[in-house]
Amino acid sequence: MNKTLIVIQREYTTRVKKKSFILLTILTPFLLAALIVVPLWLATIKSDDQQTVMLVDQTGRYAGLFKDDASYRYVPSPADSASFYSEDSDVEAVILIRGDLTRNPRNVVICSRREVPADLLSYATNVLNEQVRRDKLAATGINGLDRIIEDVQSEFSIPTVKRTAEGESSTSSTTVAMVAGFLFTFVIYFFVMTYGAMVMQGVMEEKTNRIMELMVSSIKPFQLMMGKIVGIALVGFTQIVIWGVLLAILLSVCGGMLGIETAASPEAAMMMSGGMPPAAPPSELDEAAAAILNLPYWEMAIMFVIYFIGGYLLYASFFAAVGASVNEQEDSSQFVTPVVLIMLFGLYAAMYSIENTDGPLAFWSSLFPLTSPIVMMVRIPFGVPLWQELLSIVLLFGSALLVTWVGAKIYRVGILMYGKKPTLKEMLKWLRYK
Amino acid sequence: MNEFLIARHIVKRYAQHTALDDVSIAVPQGKVFGLLGPNGAGKTTLIRIINRITAPDSGEVLFDGHPFQADDVMNIGYLPEERGLYKKMKVGEQAVYLARLKGLSHAEAVSRLQHWFRKFGIMEWWNRKLEELSKGMQQKVQFIITVLHKPQLLIFDEPFSGFDPVNAEILKREILALRDEGHTVIFSTHNMASVEEICDEIALINHSKVVLSGNVNDVRSRHRSGLYELTCTAGQLQTRPGSYEVLRHSSADGLDTYLLRKDAALSNSALAALVAADVELRSFCEQMPSMQEIFLKVVGADAPPVPEAANDK
């Protein structure tokens, strides 16, 4: 059996069998699902408890506008009373209207012995605002001004369509493309950081355990390094697949349980369907669904795998070389920090590139190998010229192979060097060792 | 003599210093070869070259009669001076892993390991994590891993360090048993007493060069000092110019003990005849130099004097 395979097997099985890995892999989807579902669930249970709100309207013009809903019951009262604010009172808040609001908006105040609930405040503001607007419009004396203004303000959304010279067209959605691209970007970023660091830990473990000398007398350092990098990548794949499957199951189960309520609230439905912006009115949902179906899926999937492999190889080799060069965890930071900064820069560049996917920042950072795996993924859903994709991939894999080669050389010398922390200059010198 | 491993004119330079300067050694088949030298002399570098961990700048290595190839490392078992295994892995699991890296199949590795674990009485450690074992126990495990794939060449770097005398004795027996089975052993140590007990041949490296090599007995007789100790029951010895000189004389319980220095020209039998004429001999013994003395004499000649304790690592 090939020795690299034996190493891959060990790196994989020892990590996957660890209790911490099993716990993290199983619990994280529950946590994520809880993060999504619990707020929705809380939003639905709140309505069970109807609160009383006293209305003290000295003008008598506004009290009738407040309609009871699931959260609040509005009870008119002739006068304010101290008993409303006692500890054992079931009154949540008191709305005091002291005069004509069209003249002075400060004539209304909401009192409560606790903080005034935000939804009550916004409901009252809306109701009164609307009435004041009507009153003011009526005061102008122009007939039908109401409808004229409504007509002027009617909102419309511009559908976006992607077209080519041949006349093909498909519904596209900028928002959906943004979300899809950023999702892939974030997965690559997360994976490279987490598992790259794991490669470094693994190498340092072997070095500090002093097992290296034994290992390199049975296997070539390059085989050992590649075995570790590939083995850990497989651990990552396993984790991501389990997370994806578990999360999908959990969300669909929870979604089914909350189905009735979520159908009633479009924002919730949208959150369930993958974090589309709540700003989109329900009428756009169908268009969004069409846009999701029209994304360049095959291109995205293939490019994701390509950039994923290239980016991981590039960074993991680098991390392996760092792990081999240093003797202690603390020493690694002088090499790792600049790289983490570059990755963070890539993440920010990706965020800004969403705004302008063909701008110079997006263009250059999607060609630069250290940031291209992160940035290119947000551009692909919007369509990227083939030559840019190819150039970026060639640059990425070229530098990944270079870093692997250099990393392997540094690794080979570094793993047997104990004692003081090496400088960059010494590490470059190691490249020339036979 | 049939040489299993020959290294010729090995040169290895690092940025600041030369680790090995035209070093040649010949390790005979089926013998224990002692690789001696003070700290930093270049022993570890030579061992790493023999293990193909690093390559020499020039020179060649012949392994079992053919030029050294990458696959030859499968035929080497190496116990490094820096011991170390995966601390978090179970003992049996990692022994199987390391054996598989040396080319054994899974089943073969398990059956051989079980044999060795039973032999050392450590079968109950199989499913324990390495970090739960004491240092001596870990060393036993590492020794088993070194010899498990039955390599033709075994390299032990300071094998006895960290062992109590009982376990060191067990290990010594195992090493000699492996030699008797036909394995060739390279044995690197600072402990000169163990060299006399175990090694057949030695090479002493100092300042990146081989300064002394050959059969242990030859080396010792080459460094004969011409000193003799004899005990006798009657008679007296006086210095005889041109033949011998009495260096020391003591008497106790009716026994006289003399330390003589023989003149180089005189043979042993002539000396024996001379003294036998004067005294009633009880014993007559040539003082062979110990390896410790030879080491100190050769290495100490061009180095600052080494304190006794530091040598006995």
HADDOCK unambig.tbl for C-alpha pairs under 7 A between the chains (distance, minus, plus):
assign (segid A and resid 3 and name CA) (segid B and resid 101 and name CA) 5.94 0.50 0.50
assign (segid A and resid 209 and name CA) (segid B and resid 84 and name CA) 5.31 0.50 0.50
assign (segid A and resid 209 and name CA) (segid B and resid 85 and name CA) 6.18 0.50 0.50
assign (segid A and resid 209 and name CA) (segid B and resid 86 and name CA) 6.46 0.50 0.50
assign (segid A and resid 210 and name CA) (segid B and resid 82 and name CA) 6.27 0.50 0.50
assign (segid A and resid 210 and name CA) (segid B and resid 83 and name CA) 6.32 0.50 0.50
assign (segid A and resid 210 and name CA) (segid B and resid 84 and name CA) 4.55 0.50 0.50
assign (segid A and resid 210 and name CA) (segid B and resid 85 and name CA) 6.92 0.50 0.50
assign (segid A and resid 211 and name CA) (segid B and resid 83 and name CA) 6.93 0.50 0.50
assign (segid A and resid 211 and name CA) (segid B and resid 84 and name CA) 4.43 0.50 0.50
assign (segid A and resid 211 and name CA) (segid B and resid 85 and name CA) 4.97 0.50 0.50
assign (segid A and resid 211 and name CA) (segid B and resid 86 and name CA) 6.94 0.50 0.50
assign (segid A and resid 213 and name CA) (segid B and resid 80 and name CA) 6.69 0.50 0.50
assign (segid A and resid 214 and name CA) (segid B and resid 78 and name CA) 6.94 0.50 0.50
assign (segid A and resid 214 and name CA) (segid B and resid 80 and name CA) 6.66 0.50 0.50
assign (segid A and resid 216 and name CA) (segid B and resid 53 and name CA) 6.20 0.50 0.50
assign (segid A and resid 217 and name CA) (segid B and resid 51 and name CA) 5.71 0.50 0.50
assign (segid A and resid 217 and name CA) (segid B and resid 52 and name CA) 6.93 0.50 0.50
assign (segid A and resid 217 and name CA) (segid B and resid 53 and name CA) 6.07 0.50 0.50
assign (segid A and resid 217 and name CA) (segid B and resid 73 and name CA) 6.78 0.50 0.50
assign (segid A and resid 218 and name CA) (segid B and resid 73 and name CA) 6.58 0.50 0.50
assign (segid A and resid 218 and name CA) (segid B and resid 74 and name CA) 6.82 0.50 0.50
assign (segid A and resid 218 and name CA) (segid B and resid 101 and name CA) 6.15 0.50 0.50
assign (segid A and resid 218 and name CA) (segid B and resid 102 and name CA) 5.83 0.50 0.50
assign (segid A and resid 219 and name CA) (segid B and resid 101 and name CA) 6.95 0.50 0.50
assign (segid A and resid 434 and name CA) (segid B and resid 54 and name CA) 6.68 0.50 0.50
assign (segid A and resid 434 and name CA) (segid B and resid 55 and name CA) 5.89 0.50 0.50
